Amino acid sequence: MTNKFTEKMYNVTQGISQRVFVEKPCKVIKVYSSQYCVDVEYYSKNKKNVLLKVPIKHLQTQNAYVYLGVNIGDCGTVRFLDDDVSGYLEKSELESSEIRTHNINDSLFTLGFYPNSEHYLFPEGQLVIGTKNGCMIRLTDDNILISGGNIVLNSGNLTIGSNTTIDGKNFLAHCHSGGHDGNPTGGVI
């Protein structure tokens, strides 16, 4: 025999949970030039839905950032925040006067949630930054590996410590010639 109160409470909680937005897998269908917002497509109850101008969650602090360019077709999740965030987005310390929770107007796009068939085969390392075409920076406990393209330093000085190997030759300190006249520039590598 089923407890009628328990059954009714179960039906109430099921009804509420089916109407509360939390987070959905999605795909980017439009990227705005600022890279702050995207339009996304997601499915709910086997129906396609579209959300417009969803803010992107980028990795950033007050002093630094890691930027990943977002493109049409990129996958991730769209999260529906607990409360109205319109005031927060305008840098208001006060909460918004609107009363809403888990609303589609308070959504946030987070990169990187892909179907299993679309995952990269990630190389080993504690930190790996790579592109689809094979350029990669990989940090391990012992090494920094940069591969797959040209390395260009646009400004600043390059200082390399002792016991440096370049093309199989060991260097402790090295002066480069300035040009065709053979005058050294005095640069130390």
C-alpha positions, 0 to 999 in steps of 0.5 A, a space after each residue: 500500500 502506497 502512502 498517499 501523502 508521499 505520492 502527492 509530494 513526489 508528484 509536486 516535486 516532479 512537477 516543479 523540477 520539470 519547470 525549473 531551468 538549470 543547465 542544458 547542452 548547447 551549440 553556438 549558432 552566432 557569435 557577436 563581434 565583441 566575443 562577449 555574447 553568443 546565440 545558442 541552440 539547445 533542445 528541451 523535451 525534443 524541441 529546438 530552442 534558441 537563446 539570443 545574446 547569451 553572455 560568455 563565461 571567459 576565464 578571467 580575473 582582475 589581472 589576467 585572462 585566458 582567451 579562447 575564441 568562440 566560433 559558430 558550431 562550438 559546443 558548451 552548456 547554457 546555465 540558467 542562474 538562480 536570480 535576475 542578473 541584469 543589475 550585475 551585468 550593468 555593474 550594479 551592487 543592488 539586486 534587480 527589482 525583478 523577481 525571477 529564478 532560473 529564467 532563460 533571461 538569466 543565462 550564461 554560456 560556458 565553453 567545452 561540453 562536447 559529445 563523446 564522439 567530438 572530444 580531442 585526444 588530449 596529450 599528456 601534460 599539466 597544462 596544454 594549449 593547442 589548436 586543431 591544426 597541431 600547434 601546441 604548447 605543453 608544460 610538464 613537470 620537467 619540460 616546456 614543449 612548443 611545436 607545430 609552427 613558427 615561434 615569433 617574439 614581437 617585442 622584448 628580450 629573450 634570455 636563455 639560461 646556461 646549458 641551452 641546446 639549439 639544433 643539437 649544439 650547446 650554448 652558454 652565451 652567444 653573440 649574434 652578428 648584426 648583419 652582412 658587415 659582421 659587426 656583432 650586436 652584442 645580444 646574449 642568448 
